[in-house]
Every structure is written in structure tokens, then in C-alpha cells.
Amino acid sequence: MYFLNTKNGQLKTSTKGPLPELDALLPFPSCLPPAYQGAIARHADMGDVRLSRLAYHLSPASHDLWNFLMTEEERLHDARAAHQTIVGAMKDLGTIPILVDAFADAVAFYPDGAWWLPCFKEQQTCLLEATDALGIGEGFCPVRAMLGAFELKCHFPIPDLLVCSTGAICDDFKAIVQRLVERGHHIHFWQMPHVRDAENDEPALPLPNGRRVPAALRDIVEHGLRGVLQTLSTHLGETMTDDKLRDAIRRSNRVRTALSRIRNGNLPSLERLICEMLAIHYCSDYALCEKVLARLADESDALVPDETRKPVYWINPVADLRVMNILEDAGGRLCGTDFMFAHALALLDETVPPLQCLAEMALQDPMAAPTSARMQMCVQDAERLHANGIIVSRIPGASHCAFELLALAHMTSLPVLEIEVAPVTDPYAPSLLTRLQAFVENLRPASQ
Amino acid sequence: MKRIAVLSNAIPDAWLTPCGVETVRQFDYTRYTPVPLRAGMCDHLAYLPALLEDVDGIVLTTSCDQMRRGAEWLGDSARTFLFDLPATPDSALLDIEKARLARWVERMTSRDCSPNRPQKTMPSDFGEPAWSAFNIGIIGGHFCGDVALVHRFFERHGIGIRLWGCEGGEDVGDICQRPNDLFYIRLTQLIEERNLDGLVVVRTTWCDLWRAAFARIREVVPVPVTEWVTDGQRTGQPFPDTRSATCLEAFCEMLNRPTVSLPLP
């Protein structure tokens, strides 16, 4: 296991290095098909220049992870060439891809993922100009890049079907998808209710995440998911059955199991972020995703925590991947996260009717819940994981971010730092590093 | 009689007035002292703590994320009600929320609020529309200023306001539905019916929904449209603020072309 530092035969922490060192691991037995193997540098050469500025966990499993992530567009084009139906799931972050996977000839992905394009391209892309021209300017969250990708028909094949949750979602996204409709893209919307606590006079539904919500909300979500299924069935000409849905739920659980091991392990922060992001739609290939993650999970199990870095809990995904490196440069490391899709990580209950299971999953979407409920879960998680502090990473323009620190401030005795992360942080990386260093160096173990 | 501030036109009086409460939809925000807000929060929220002191209860909706999260920030669940307004034609959710709203009002008033009680029609807050040579409509989210001052400003520039469609004013349709084609159909009809020469779209800095809608409105309506970002209109400061006044004056001048020209030499 040359990818681990060892001392006296004991497993040690991850070794990190720049892209050339990661690519220097080649050749090695890969779990990816040959078409998706090769040097990561080729992606940087083709425009994803941010890759050249990251520090990587140096291991073959990590190399496969990055290749798997960066070849998603190729997989989608391959799916189209194979006459599969491409479904663009939007906003719900985890539920619809399971429904889609139950169909034989369909593949789902999140166009929302385009929010990382300005980062990967280091803004050397016309996406945002195209978005600006449609009135969706800088005041919106970086997910606006999705609109530009649709407009310029680049970075992903335009899906055959678009499905989007609406209702209790971010204003940015609600506004942006409406612009998509106005640009001629038909979208099947389904209602996501605001997931409030059940009142005393309402029948309550206990959720696996500990919340008690009105039981009627499950029926509403289930009704919405049935509508999506109906649209998919009609388009694909395939009748859906509970057995097929159950199989899809089982497949999802296998991936979630691997992710759970990774979340409990000691992968470096950057790779951990990428792994968690795969949870929402499995990077358009369940089977391959499971292989990639299982291999990383084995490795993660074998790593010991880097005790020189202090464990912090991180709230919200970062628009610039490099910030995960900066956190470690500042002496911190991720011990727990809420990247806005906790519902895509928790194991699903295979014993209940499948649509009920998926409706209950959707109801655990932290973004549909009150801010205080989400923050309360973050605090519990942070304390369980012995985090020394909590970092709230604001997403520029995102409507929910203004309220998070307000809710969190009175809930925990753990130190809290709020930062804002733009798609490319280079202009203020030194001050960001200093800010993180000042925070991290003052953290003390939770028990002290 | 209890006074309930209803902050969304999507909640009709008929859902509240059977309980014998008075609904209030338009406010002179200059009477209220705003509280400081964090960056990213809608300016309208700054006035709600003071508004809550002035009424018996506030009804907000989930039509925008700012209001959804703002209701929670405001606290006082006994006097603040967050109505989960469906963004799709979902009658089941609407029925649940109507019943819940009725129970909330009932708790507040201790009266029977069943839908069978006779409904009282509330008089419109809006008088006869003003007539001018040129008329505009003003639509948008919550306007956190003094509406009378707005009328006066435009009258000074020879423009009449024939449609006040900001939140709390006339119902111009719901931009929060997905999709929201019906809003643009209704708006276009209103422009034609009222013979409007222009449109002003009001929003706050962090209002994503009206900001995006502004781009679409410009594409579909047949009259000139301008945007008015109304944050920070505070008592004792010039109204509108200098930048807004310059924009709105230019808009008025564009509409209000002189009908008599100088004789040619």
C-alpha cells in the first residue's frame, strides 16, 4: 500500500501532493473502464485548469475518484449514443435519481452540478456572461452557471426530460429554473412542502432523523413522486413496479453504505467532499460509483486521523474546491459535514413501500426544513463527532445563508466561524487562510 | 377586533375574516423603526419586528425563501403564522394549510372559524385610480415606504399610477408559481385594460424572484419597464434616494414627452 505513509509497519495519515504526483501513480490496476482511465492532467489541459492548483490524496483509489468525477460528461454522451433517456433532476438532491435508476433505459444527473464549472474553469468560460444576459447576474448563487450551460448547450447533453422540486426551495434556484422554462425547456415540477414540526392537533410522522413532521406531508410528497413516475413511465414506455423500485433503493443503499464508511474514516477533506457529492446522483453510474467508493472506503478505513490537524464541522458545500486544501493548510480537517443533502446519505428503509420510503427520504431534506432544525442537527452531529469548532461556509447570493449563523449562534458552545466562498478564491486566499488559521489555532478539544 | 397583518396577496381575506378579524395588507412602513439585518436578508424583514408590535398577528407565506426563513427569524409562533403556499396546483397542501390557518386564528380569537360562516367583504384600500396624460403601473414585492409619497413623486412628473400591484395592493397574479405563465398573461391583460404607458418593478436587493421576473417582464410586456430597488428608504432621508430618483425621473421623462414642440426656425 504505497499510498500510505507507514511508520514501523503502522498505518499512518494520507500523503498529499500536486497533480503531477497523483498522475505519477500511473499505471495501476484501475476499477474504471479503460475509456475513463488516464492522466488527470488531460482534464486540466482541456480547460479544467483548477485541477492544476489542488493538492490531492495520493493513491490509486483517489486517482480513480477524480477520473470518475471528471468523465461524467463522457458517460452522459455515451448514454445518449446508446439511446438511453437522460433525465435532468434538479434541486431535490438525491430522490429523483433513485426513481430514474429503477427504469432500464434511463440515466439521471443534476444540471445543478454546473455550479462548480466556474471553479473548474477558473472563470475562463462564457457561462456566466450568458447567464448575465438573461438577467441572472452576480447577486444569484453560483448555481446560475447551470442556466448558462443550458443556453450554450455545453458541458452536458441537454436532458430529454427535466424534473425539478419546487416550493420550499432556495429562491435563487426557483428563479433560475423559471428562466429555463422561459427559454423553452419544459420542466416537470413537483411540490416540496416546507417540512415543519407537527402541531399538537396533527397526526405526526416520526422521521429517521429524529424530527416529527405532519403525517400528511408524506402523502403530498408521495403524490408528487407518483406524478414524476407517471411522466417517466410515459416517456420511457416502461411500467414501473414496486420490485424495480426496491431494487433501485437497494442499489442506492449499497452506495450509501460505502459513503458512510468514508464519512467515518479519515480521507483528506477534498476527497471527502468529492465522495459526498457523488451521493446525490452517483455521477450518472451507480455500479461504477459503488466500485470507486468501496475502494476508497477500504482505504479510508485504513487511514488514521491526522492528529496535527484539528477536527472541524463544515456547513454548506464550497464553490471553490481549493478551500478544502486551504482548511488543511490552516491546520484543520473535516470531521463532519452538512453539504445540504443529509437525506442523500442516510440509509433508506427497505422494509416499507418504496414510494413511501422515498417520500420520507425527501422529507429529511435539510433545506426544506426550518433553518433552526437543520442547524440543530448540525450541532448534534458536530458534538457526536467531537468537532472542535464549526465553520459556516456562505454561498454567495444564496438565500438560506443569511439566516444560518443567526440560528446557530445560540445553539452551541462550540466556536463558530463564518466565511464566504466564491467560485475562485485566489484573490482573497491569503486572507481566507489567515482567517481560518486564527480560528483553528484557538480551537480546543471539545472535552477540555 | 384582532388585527392581522397579511403579507401575501395569495391569502385572501375570505380565509380569515369569517373569524371576525381585521386584515391589514398595506402599511406605512415609515412609521416603523427597522432593525439592522445581516447581508443577504430581505430589507422588508427589517420592519417586521416593529410591525408585529403594532398588530395582533402576522401571516407570512413560503412563497419566497426570505419570508419562509424570515418567519422563523421573527419568532413568536403564537402571533406569527407561516402559510405553506404551494408553488404547484397542489390542492391537498392548500387545504391542510387553510385549515391550519383557521385553527391559528381561532386560537387567537377563540371563535369558530369554519368556512361555512358568512364572509365579510373587506373594502378595498385603494381609491379611484388617478388619471393623468401618462399612466404607469407599479408592481413587485413588498414596498417598504410611504405609498402616498410615491404617488406624489410621480404626479410631480406628470405621471399617474393606475395600478399599484406591489404586495398588499391589487392582485396581479403570483410570480412564485412554477411555472408562472399565468402571471405574465394577467399582467399583459392589466397593462392593456388600464392603458398603461409604462411599468415600474419594485424589489429589494436580495429579492431573487422579482429580480429574475424583471428580466422576463421586459421581454414580454409591450411598454417600457424600469426597476426600482427600494432598500434603505429610512425616515428622515430623501425619498426616493438620489440614485433611484435619477432613474425614475429619467423613466418619467421618457414617457412624458412634450406634446407641443418648439416652432422650427
Boltz contact constraints between the chains, C-beta under 6 A:
constraints:
  - contact:
      token1: [A, 135]
      token2: [B, 215]
      max_distance: 6.0
  - contact:
      token1: [A, 166]
      token2: [B, 87]
      max_distance: 6.0
  - contact:
      token1: [A, 166]
      token2: [B, 178]
      max_distance: 6.0
  - contact:
      token1: [A, 167]
      token2: [B, 87]
      max_distance: 6.0
  - contact:
      token1: [A, 168]
      token2: [B, 62]
      max_distance: 6.0
  - contact:
      token1: [A, 170]
      token2: [B, 65]
      max_distance: 6.0
  - contact:
      token1: [A, 171]
      token2: [B, 64]
      max_distance: 6.0
  - contact:
      token1: [A, 171]
      token2: [B, 65]
      max_distance: 6.0
  - contact:
      token1: [A, 171]
      token2: [B, 208]
      max_distance: 6.0
  - contact:
      token1: [A, 171]
      token2: [B, 209]
      max_distance: 6.0
  - contact:
      token1: [A, 172]
      token2: [B, 208]
      max_distance: 6.0
  - contact:
      token1: [A, 175]
      token2: [B, 208]
      max_distance: 6.0
  - contact:
      token1: [A, 175]
      token2: [B, 209]
      max_distance: 6.0
  - contact:
      token1: [A, 175]
      token2: [B, 212]
      max_distance: 6.0
  - contact:
      token1: [A, 179]
      token2: [B, 212]
      max_distance: 6.0
  - contact:
      token1: [A, 181]
      token2: [B, 179]
      max_distance: 6.0
  - contact:
      token1: [A, 182]
      token2: [B, 216]
      max_distance: 6.0
  - contact:
      token1: [A, 189]
      token2: [B, 88]
      max_distance: 6.0
  - contact:
      token1: [A, 189]
      token2: [B, 178]
      max_distance: 6.0
  - contact:
      token1: [A, 191]
      token2: [B, 86]
      max_distance: 6.0
  - contact:
      token1: [A, 191]
      token2: [B, 88]
      max_distance: 6.0
  - contact:
      token1: [A, 191]
      token2: [B, 90]
      max_distance: 6.0
  - contact:
      token1: [A, 193]
      token2: [B, 84]
      max_distance: 6.0
  - contact:
      token1: [A, 193]
      token2: [B, 93]
      max_distance: 6.0
  - contact:
      token1: [A, 194]
      token2: [B, 62]
      max_distance: 6.0
  - contact:
      token1: [A, 194]
      token2: [B, 84]
      max_distance: 6.0
  - contact:
      token1: [A, 216]
      token2: [B, 96]
      max_distance: 6.0
  - contact:
      token1: [A, 220]
      token2: [B, 92]
      max_distance: 6.0
  - contact:
      token1: [A, 220]
      token2: [B, 93]
      max_distance: 6.0
  - contact:
      token1: [A, 370]
      token2: [B, 72]
      max_distance: 6.0
  - contact:
      token1: [A, 371]
      token2: [B, 69]
      max_distance: 6.0
  - contact:
      token1: [A, 371]
      token2: [B, 72]
      max_distance: 6.0
  - contact:
      token1: [A, 399]
      token2: [B, 65]
      max_distance: 6.0
  - contact:
      token1: [A, 399]
      token2: [B, 66]
      max_distance: 6.0
  - contact:
      token1: [A, 401]
      token2: [B, 40]
      max_distance: 6.0
  - contact:
      token1: [A, 402]
      token2: [B, 38]
      max_distance: 6.0
  - contact:
      token1: [A, 402]
      token2: [B, 40]
      max_distance: 6.0
  - contact:
      token1: [A, 402]
      token2: [B, 41]
      max_distance: 6.0
  - contact:
      token1: [A, 403]
      token2: [B, 69]
      max_distance: 6.0
